[in-house]
Every structure is written in structure tokens, then in C-alpha cells.
Amino acid sequence: MSTVPVDPFDGETLDVTVPESLDGMRVDRVISMLTGLSRSEATALVHEGRVVINDAVITKASLSIVGGVHLVAELPPVDTGYVEPDEKVTVDVVLEDESFVVVNKGPGQVVHPGAGQRDNTLIAGLLARYPEIQDLSNREICEPGRPGIVHRLDKGTSGLLVVARTAEAFYSLSAQLADRSMRRTYLGLVEGHVTEERGVVDAPIGRSSRTPTMMVVRADGRPARTGYGVLQRIEKPHAATLLELKLETGRTHQIRVHLATIGHPVVNDTRYGHRRDRRLEEERFFLHSTALSFLHPSSNQRVETHQPLPADLAALVPEYRD
């Protein structure tokens, strides 16, 4: 798979031989999975005639794809510039301080602009509420589209996220993330019964050479460690295990990749798992950032925050009590 600039759309091209594992899947979903675009964006590409299969333009998003075909799609450009503030974007503030703000990110909310979404991002809402964080990008302390962003959560993950409001806070929080003094705890429901009560997945993670939008365990990847402990085992409607998860490193998709690697993918994570759980929204998987603690950038006192499971996830584990 390769991406190269194209004319006249000023975007990129997805050029791939479709894996046999995707045989029979709708073409819009295949494009979404391989690029990170939303289903609606992938559908729009098809309708606009930007998708070609075996040298023939297709215009039906529901077309079932056949494994092994050659697929080319002209992707929309990625906006890497400054983000416009948007007061309509929901920002659920858990803790507010002069140096930082801790927010509860909702499921389906994208933290910052990317290929899959450029509008209605969390950072747009934060800029409307805390305009001073734009200065962090203006001073080139942060990337233009990510002012104040120290770490992020995947679109399908909900929960706690800390955002810096000052340069001092950004440097301090970034350093804590790197030296692991920032503590991040997640709750995840995974497929099947995890046998061990506690364990650590210690496996390096890198980008897949076959599908660059996916991460995999590979020998030449970056070090990654995820600790886990069993909270509850569930029998119905499918065998599942509720885990408490501790991030010791912060690689892209780390928890999802590690759990899939040990044979227990996160429930409804169709990118790294297989089973679709219709009790949850299509792009929502059972992963929630429930606790976050770090040292205050100025006072050096530890800050502790906690966010219980949201209603959509709590409904799947009715006997669990935070």
C-alpha cells in the first residue's frame, strides 16, 4: 500500500490490493478501515467517482468487495493548518486549572483534525473556551492543529484527557508522559475469558507494512507495555472479561493491539477484532480512560482525577460498580 500526491484534488491516493480477509465487505467500509476516514466520508468518495477497482470507476458504496482486487481511491486533503474555534463543540470539563484542563472526551469525538475528520474536533471546542492555548502553536511549542495536546484518545475511546494551557504545563506534562510518572488507567471489556488474574503484555509496536493505518506487534517496533488485571468475567451473551488496564507506554492503538495480540480483542473493536457487538454504536468500542493522575506543573503536588463508565458501556457490565 502506498500514498502519493495526486492532481487535481490536492490529496493522497490509497493504492492497495485488498486483503482476502476483507472479502465480501462493503467498499465504503473497506476504505474507512484502511484510511481512518469515517464511513460517510468514504461513501462520499465513492459517489464522487474517486474510487476505482480493477481500472473501473465504481459509484455504489454498498458494493461487496472481492479479496485480491486492486483498489485505488483519491483521498481528501488533510488539513494540517490552524484550527478554528467552535463554541458548538461539547467540552465536558472535569477539572480546570490555570495551567491545564482535564476533560472527559465523549465516544465518537475526535481530539484533533486528521484525515478522517477536520471539523467538530475537541480541540476546536477547547480553543473556543480557552483561546490562550492557541499561543502554544503560535510559538511553535505545539503543532499547528494540536495546541495544548499532550496525549490523545482514539475516536472510539471515551474518558479522561489532560490539555496544557501554558508552555510550562505542556513541557512538564509531556515530560511526565515520557518518564511514566503520569498514570493512566483504562477499563476495557474484551472478548473471551482472560485466564490470568493479572499480567503484562510487553511487546514492541510499529506500523503495519501491509496496512499503514494499522499498528502491529513487530520486532523492530517501539517498546510498549500494558498491564492488566481482571475485574469481572461475564458469561452472556458472549464470554467476555472486564479488565483494568495500566499504560506504561503510550503507543498508537497500544491497548487495542496488545489485547488483540493475546487473543482478547476489545469488544466491538472491528479494526483489531472480528465480532460486531450491536449493543454499541458502530465505531464505539469498550475502552474508557477512567483514571488519570500527574504532578501539578507548578506545585508538584499529585493531581488525581476519576471518571466512571459512561451509560453505554455500563449497560454491558451491569454488575460492575466503580
ChimeraX attribute file (.defattr): number of C-alpha atoms within 10 A of each C-alpha:
attribute: neighborCount
match mode: 1-to-1
recipient: residues
	/A:1	15
	/A:2	12
	/A:3	15
	/A:4	10
	/A:5	13
	/A:6	13
	/A:7	9
	/A:8	7
	/A:9	13
	/A:10	13
	/A:11	17
	/A:12	19
	/A:13	22
	/A:14	18
	/A:15	17
	/A:16	19
	/A:17	16
	/A:18	22
	/A:19	15
	/A:20	12
	/A:21	10
	/A:22	17
	/A:23	16
	/A:24	13
	/A:25	15
	/A:26	16
	/A:27	26
	/A:28	25
	/A:29	21
	/A:30	21
	/A:31	26
	/A:32	17
	/A:33	19
	/A:34	17
	/A:35	19
	/A:36	17
	/A:37	20
	/A:38	18
	/A:39	20
	/A:40	13
	/A:41	19
	/A:42	26
	/A:43	21
	/A:44	16
	/A:45	21
	/A:46	22
	/A:47	14
	/A:48	12
	/A:49	15
	/A:50	19
	/A:51	28
	/A:52	17
	/A:53	19
	/A:54	12
	/A:55	11
	/A:56	11
	/A:57	16
	/A:58	18
	/A:59	17
	/A:60	15
	/A:61	20
	/A:62	13
	/A:63	13
	/A:64	16
	/A:65	20
	/A:66	18
	/A:67	15
	/A:68	15
	/A:69	16
	/A:70	15
	/A:71	22
	/A:72	22
	/A:73	22
	/A:74	25
	/A:75	25
	/A:76	18
	/A:77	16
	/A:78	15
	/A:79	14
	/A:80	15
	/A:81	11
	/A:82	16
	/A:83	21
	/A:84	16
	/A:85	20
	/A:86	18
	/A:87	14
	/A:88	10
	/A:89	18
	/A:90	16
	/A:91	20
	/A:92	16
	/A:93	14
	/A:94	16
	/A:95	14
	/A:96	13
	/A:97	10
	/A:98	10
	/A:99	16
	/A:100	22
	/A:101	18
	/A:102	20
	/A:103	21
	/A:104	20
	/A:105	27
	/A:106	21
	/A:107	22
	/A:108	17
	/A:109	19
	/A:110	23
	/A:111	24
	/A:112	22
	/A:113	22
	/A:114	17
	/A:115	18
	/A:116	20
	/A:117	18
	/A:118	17
	/A:119	16
	/A:120	20
	/A:121	23
	/A:122	22
	/A:123	29
	/A:124	29
	/A:125	22
	/A:126	27
	/A:127	19
	/A:128	18
	/A:129	15
	/A:130	15
	/A:131	14
	/A:132	14
	/A:133	24
	/A:134	26
	/A:135	17
	/A:136	21
	/A:137	17
	/A:138	13
	/A:139	11
	/A:140	11
	/A:141	16
	/A:142	19
	/A:143	16
	/A:144	17
	/A:145	21
	/A:146	24
	/A:147	30
	/A:148	29
	/A:149	22
	/A:150	20
	/A:151	14
	/A:152	17
	/A:153	22
	/A:154	17
	/A:155	18
	/A:156	21
	/A:157	23
	/A:158	26
	/A:159	25
	/A:160	28
	/A:161	24
	/A:162	23
	/A:163	24
	/A:164	25
	/A:165	24
	/A:166	21
	/A:167	18
	/A:168	13
	/A:169	20
	/A:170	24
	/A:171	16
	/A:172	20
	/A:173	25
	/A:174	16
	/A:175	14
	/A:176	17
	/A:177	19
	/A:178	13
	/A:179	11
	/A:180	15
	/A:181	15
	/A:182	19
	/A:183	17
	/A:184	21
	/A:185	20
	/A:186	22
	/A:187	23
	/A:188	28
	/A:189	27
	/A:190	28
	/A:191	24
	/A:192	19
	/A:193	18
	/A:194	21
	/A:195	10
	/A:196	9
	/A:197	11
	/A:198	14
	/A:199	14
	/A:200	15
	/A:201	15
	/A:202	14
	/A:203	19
	/A:204	18
	/A:205	23
	/A:206	20
	/A:207	17
	/A:208	14
	/A:209	12
	/A:210	12
	/A:211	17
	/A:212	15
	/A:213	12
	/A:214	19
	/A:215	21
	/A:216	24
	/A:217	20
	/A:218	14
	/A:219	11
	/A:220	10
	/A:221	16
	/A:222	14
	/A:223	17
	/A:224	21
	/A:225	19
	/A:226	19
	/A:227	18
	/A:228	23
	/A:229	18
	/A:230	19
	/A:231	15
	/A:232	17
	/A:233	18
	/A:234	18
	/A:235	10
	/A:236	8
	/A:237	7
	/A:238	11
	/A:239	13
	/A:240	22
	/A:241	25
	/A:242	26
	/A:243	23
	/A:244	20
	/A:245	24
	/A:246	20
	/A:247	20
	/A:248	22
	/A:249	19
	/A:250	18
	/A:251	18
	/A:252	18
	/A:253	15
	/A:254	22
	/A:255	26
	/A:256	23
	/A:257	23
	/A:258	27
	/A:259	20
	/A:260	20
	/A:261	16
	/A:262	10
	/A:263	14
	/A:264	21
	/A:265	26
	/A:266	30
	/A:267	26
	/A:268	26
	/A:269	23
	/A:270	17
	/A:271	16
	/A:272	21
	/A:273	20
	/A:274	14
	/A:275	14
	/A:276	15
	/A:277	16
	/A:278	8
	/A:279	12
	/A:280	16
	/A:281	14
	/A:282	15
	/A:283	17
	/A:284	22
	/A:285	27
	/A:286	24
	/A:287	28
	/A:288	28
	/A:289	25
	/A:290	24
	/A:291	19
	/A:292	20
	/A:293	17
	/A:294	21
	/A:295	17
	/A:296	17
	/A:297	20
	/A:298	11
	/A:299	7
	/A:300	10
	/A:301	10
	/A:302	12
	/A:303	13
	/A:304	13
	/A:305	15
	/A:306	16
	/A:307	17
	/A:308	16
	/A:309	22
	/A:310	14
	/A:311	8
	/A:312	14
	/A:313	21
	/A:314	15
	/A:315	13
	/A:316	17
	/A:317	17
	/A:318	8
	/A:319	10
	/A:320	12
	/A:321	8
	/A:322	9
